[in-house]
Amino acid sequence: MDLDLRKLRYFVTVAERLHFGRAAEELHIAQPALSRQIRALEKDLGAALFTRDSHGVELTDAGRQLLDDAGPLLASTHAVRRRVLVAARGSRRLAVGFRTGIPVIPAARAFEARHPDVVVDVQRIEWDDQALMLLDGRIDVGYVRLPIDETGLRVTPLFTEPLMVVLPADHRLAGKEELTEADLDGEPLVWHADPSTQPTRRPHPDSGLRVRGVEEKLEYVAAGRGISFVGRSETVFYSRPDISYVPIPELAPDQVCVAMAASRTSPLADDFFAAAQATAEITAECGIYEQ
């Protein structure tokens, strides 16, 4: 049985809205037609995907599993479409994403020395879109920081770097040579991901202010809303008088990796992987990062 991608897109829309009427409006089809398509998908798969009763619509266990698997699959189809359009234009380009503080140019230069006819485009990515941009083809290769949802990805570690705590410039601990987790006990925390990924387990009970990018994080810290953490390389890019960076050696270091979609078969992307690994070793030997 071939999985019908149109039905799969319909399913995802209903699963995200848990409402057939709103999903039908978003998809610009009639609700009865949408219901028929979902029933046909359930018949194709041999499993009920939703429970429907007077209280509303809920996903079954099978539905939750399909929703987990559908994202990477649909993103992969978008990626194929993007790559076909690029090829049709006759251009040879490689899109490389990077998180703040991770230098791309050394690997890009090494890659371009082997492939002078290929243009390397770089694009900054954030923690919440680094996996999605790889899966949907907006970037071919990405320099990412853990944690990342590795579903559908090939992820190769490159190096680690120490974490630094970010404090308001007038904080009682600002300017110290280094700190411990105990020093931060009870401090409110500004973080950029799920609370389970926080590097310290000693935040203020009401902490967990969630932000998206480094700039937003630093703005909240400077305003006194809490403390946060960044990799040492990020401190080079963001030097400002209203915040202070202090080493905290006992925390696990930040892990930097290079990643691409696991379904992507590309000699060019493989060559960039090799260039990223080679230049990461050179960078570590120069003492910029800790290996």
C-alpha positions as CSV (number, residue, x, y, z in Angstrom):
1,M,0.0,0.0,0.0
2,D,1.4,3.4,-1.0
3,L,0.8,6.1,1.5
4,D,-1.2,8.9,0.0
5,L,0.6,12.2,0.9
6,R,-2.5,14.3,0.3
7,K,-4.4,12.2,2.8
8,L,-1.5,12.4,5.2
9,R,-1.5,16.3,5.0
10,Y,-5.2,16.2,5.7
11,F,-4.6,14.0,8.7
12,V,-1.9,16.3,10.1
13,T,-4.2,19.3,9.9
14,V,-7.0,17.5,11.7
15,A,-4.6,16.1,14.3
16,E,-3.1,19.5,15.0
17,R,-6.5,21.2,15.3
18,L,-8.5,18.3,16.7
19,H,-11.5,19.8,15.0
20,F,-12.7,18.6,11.6
21,G,-14.6,21.9,10.8
22,R,-11.6,24.2,11.5
23,A,-9.3,21.8,9.6
24,A,-11.6,21.7,6.6
25,E,-11.7,25.6,6.5
26,E,-7.9,25.7,6.6
27,L,-7.6,23.1,3.8
28,H,-10.4,24.8,1.8
29,I,-12.4,21.7,1.3
30,A,-15.8,20.7,2.6
31,Q,-16.0,19.0,6.0
32,P,-17.8,15.8,4.7
33,A,-15.0,15.4,2.0
34,L,-12.4,15.7,4.7
35,S,-14.1,13.1,6.8
36,R,-14.2,10.7,3.9
37,Q,-10.5,11.2,3.2
38,I,-9.6,10.5,6.9
39,R,-11.8,7.4,6.9
40,A,-10.1,6.2,3.6
41,L,-6.7,6.8,5.3
42,E,-7.8,4.7,8.3
43,K,-8.9,2.0,5.9
44,D,-5.6,2.1,4.1
45,L,-3.6,1.8,7.3
46,G,-6.0,-0.7,9.0
47,A,-6.2,1.4,12.2
48,A,-8.4,4.1,13.7
49,L,-6.6,7.4,14.0
50,F,-9.2,9.4,15.9
51,T,-11.9,8.8,18.4
52,R,-15.0,11.0,17.8
53,D,-17.7,11.5,20.3
54,S,-19.9,14.3,21.8
55,H,-16.9,15.6,23.7
56,G,-14.8,16.2,20.6
57,V,-12.0,14.6,18.6
58,E,-9.0,12.9,20.1
59,L,-6.0,11.0,18.6
60,T,-5.8,7.3,19.2
61,D,-2.4,5.7,20.0
62,A,-2.1,4.9,16.3
63,G,-3.0,8.5,15.4
64,R,-0.3,9.8,17.8
65,Q,2.3,7.5,16.2
66,L,1.3,8.6,12.7
67,L,1.5,12.3,13.7
68,D,5.1,11.7,15.1
69,D,6.1,10.1,11.8
70,A,4.3,12.4,9.5
71,G,6.3,15.5,10.2
72,P,9.7,14.2,8.9
73,L,8.0,12.5,5.9
74,L,6.1,15.6,4.7
75,A,9.2,17.7,5.3
76,S,11.2,15.3,3.2
77,T,8.7,15.7,0.3
78,H,9.0,19.5,0.6
79,A,12.8,19.1,0.5
80,V,12.7,17.0,-2.7
81,R,10.5,19.7,-4.4
82,R,13.0,22.5,-3.3
83,R,16.0,20.5,-4.7
84,V,14.3,19.8,-8.0
85,L,13.5,23.5,-8.5
86,V,17.1,24.5,-7.7
87,A,18.3,21.9,-10.2
88,A,15.9,23.1,-12.8
89,R,17.4,26.6,-12.5
90,G,20.8,25.1,-13.3
91,S,22.4,26.4,-10.1
92,R,24.8,24.4,-7.9
93,R,24.3,25.7,-4.4
94,L,24.7,24.2,-0.9
95,A,22.7,25.8,1.9
96,V,24.4,25.6,5.3
97,G,22.7,26.6,8.6
98,F,24.5,27.6,11.7
99,R,23.8,28.4,15.3
100,T,25.1,31.6,16.8
101,G,28.8,31.5,17.6
102,I,29.7,28.5,15.4
103,P,32.1,29.6,12.6
104,V,31.1,28.2,9.1
105,I,33.5,30.0,6.9
106,P,36.6,27.7,7.6
107,A,34.6,24.7,6.4
108,A,33.0,26.6,3.6
109,R,36.4,27.7,2.3
110,A,37.8,24.1,2.5
111,F,34.7,22.9,0.7
112,E,34.8,25.5,-2.0
113,A,38.4,24.7,-2.7
114,R,37.2,21.3,-3.8
115,H,34.0,22.5,-5.5
116,P,34.7,26.0,-6.9
117,D,31.5,25.8,-9.0
118,V,29.3,25.4,-6.0
119,V,28.1,28.4,-4.0
120,V,27.8,28.0,-0.3
121,D,24.9,30.0,1.2
122,V,24.9,30.4,5.0
123,Q,21.8,31.0,7.1
124,R,21.5,31.4,10.9
125,I,19.1,29.0,12.6
126,E,17.6,28.9,16.1
127,W,17.1,26.0,18.5
128,D,13.5,25.5,17.6
129,D,13.9,25.3,13.9
130,Q,17.3,23.6,13.4
131,A,15.8,20.1,12.8
132,L,12.8,21.3,10.8
133,M,15.0,23.4,8.4
134,L,17.1,20.3,7.7
135,L,14.1,18.1,7.1
136,D,12.2,20.4,4.8
137,G,15.2,21.3,2.7
138,R,15.6,25.0,3.6
139,I,19.2,24.0,4.5
140,D,21.2,21.1,3.3
141,V,23.7,20.9,6.2
142,G,23.5,22.4,9.6
143,Y,25.8,23.3,12.4
144,V,23.5,22.5,15.4
145,R,23.7,22.5,19.2
146,L,22.3,19.6,21.3
147,P,19.6,18.9,22.3
148,I,18.0,18.4,18.9
149,D,15.3,16.0,17.9
150,E,17.4,13.5,15.8
151,T,14.4,11.8,14.2
152,G,15.1,11.6,10.5
153,L,18.5,13.2,10.9
154,R,22.1,12.1,10.6
155,V,24.0,13.9,13.4
156,T,27.8,13.8,13.8
157,P,29.5,15.4,16.9
158,L,32.2,17.9,16.1
159,F,33.4,19.5,19.4
160,T,32.3,20.7,22.8
161,E,32.7,24.1,24.3
162,P,32.3,25.4,27.9
163,L,29.1,26.9,29.1
164,M,29.1,30.5,30.5
165,V,26.5,31.9,32.8
166,V,25.0,35.2,31.7
167,L,24.2,37.7,34.5
168,P,23.0,41.3,34.6
169,A,26.0,43.6,34.9
170,D,24.9,44.7,38.3
171,H,24.3,41.1,39.6
172,R,26.0,40.2,42.9
173,L,27.9,37.5,41.1
174,A,29.0,39.5,38.1
175,G,32.7,39.8,37.6
176,K,33.6,36.6,39.5
177,E,36.4,34.4,38.0
178,E,34.1,31.4,38.0
179,L,30.9,30.1,39.6
180,T,29.3,26.8,40.8
181,E,25.8,25.5,40.5
182,A,25.4,26.1,44.2
183,D,26.1,29.8,43.6
184,L,23.1,30.0,41.3
185,D,20.7,28.3,43.7
186,G,17.3,30.0,43.5
187,E,18.1,32.3,40.6
188,P,15.3,32.7,38.1
189,L,16.2,31.2,34.7
190,V,15.8,32.5,31.2
191,W,16.1,29.5,28.8
192,H,15.5,28.8,25.2
193,A,14.1,25.3,25.2
194,D,12.1,22.7,27.2
195,P,12.9,22.9,31.0
196,S,14.3,19.4,30.8
197,T,17.2,20.7,28.7
198,Q,18.3,23.3,31.3
199,P,22.0,22.8,32.1
200,T,21.4,23.5,35.8
201,R,19.0,21.8,38.2
202,R,19.0,24.6,40.8
203,P,16.8,27.4,39.3
204,H,14.2,29.4,41.1
205,P,10.9,27.4,41.4
206,D,9.1,29.9,39.2
207,S,11.8,30.0,36.6
208,G,11.6,28.8,33.0
209,L,11.0,31.9,31.0
210,R,11.1,30.6,27.5
211,V,12.7,32.6,24.7
212,R,13.7,31.9,21.1
213,G,17.0,33.4,20.1
214,V,20.2,34.6,21.8
215,E,19.4,38.3,21.4
216,E,16.0,37.8,23.1
217,K,17.7,35.8,25.9
218,L,20.2,38.6,26.5
219,E,17.6,41.3,26.6
220,Y,15.7,39.5,29.4
221,V,18.9,39.0,31.3
222,A,19.9,42.6,31.0
223,A,16.5,43.6,32.2
224,G,17.0,41.6,35.4
225,R,14.3,38.9,34.5
226,G,16.8,36.1,35.2
227,I,20.1,34.5,34.4
228,S,20.9,32.2,31.5
229,F,23.6,30.2,29.8
230,V,25.5,30.4,26.5
231,G,28.4,28.6,24.8
232,R,31.7,30.3,25.1
233,S,31.8,31.1,21.4
234,E,28.6,33.0,21.7
235,T,30.1,35.5,24.2
236,V,32.5,36.6,21.4
237,F,29.6,37.6,19.2
238,Y,27.6,39.4,22.0
239,S,29.7,41.8,24.1
240,R,27.6,44.4,25.8
241,P,28.0,46.6,28.9
242,D,24.7,45.6,30.6
243,I,25.6,41.9,31.0
244,S,28.4,39.8,32.4
245,Y,29.7,36.3,31.4
246,V,31.2,34.1,34.0
247,P,32.6,30.5,33.5
248,I,30.8,27.7,35.3
249,P,33.2,24.7,34.9
250,E,31.1,22.0,36.7
251,L,28.3,22.2,34.1
252,A,28.4,19.7,31.2
253,P,29.8,21.5,28.1
254,D,27.8,22.5,25.1
255,Q,27.9,19.9,22.3
256,V,28.2,21.2,18.7
257,C,27.4,18.8,15.8
258,V,27.0,18.8,12.1
259,A,23.7,17.4,10.8
260,M,21.7,16.6,7.6
261,A,18.5,14.7,6.7
262,A,19.2,11.0,6.9
263,S,17.3,10.5,3.7
264,R,19.6,13.0,1.9
265,T,22.0,11.3,-0.5
266,S,24.4,14.0,-1.7
267,P,28.1,13.8,-2.4
268,L,28.3,17.6,-1.9
269,A,26.7,17.4,1.5
270,D,29.0,14.5,2.4
271,D,32.0,16.5,1.4
272,F,30.9,19.4,3.5
273,F,30.5,17.0,6.4
274,A,34.2,16.1,5.9
275,A,35.2,19.7,5.7
276,A,33.3,20.5,8.9
277,Q,35.1,17.7,10.8
278,A,38.5,18.7,9.5
279,T,38.1,22.4,10.3
280,A,36.7,21.5,13.8
281,E,39.9,19.7,14.6
282,I,42.0,22.6,13.4
283,T,39.9,25.0,15.4
284,A,40.3,22.9,18.6
285,E,44.1,22.8,18.1
286,C,44.1,26.6,18.0
287,G,42.5,26.6,21.4
288,I,39.3,28.4,20.5
289,Y,37.2,25.5,21.6
290,E,37.7,22.5,24.0
291,Q,37.7,19.2,22.2
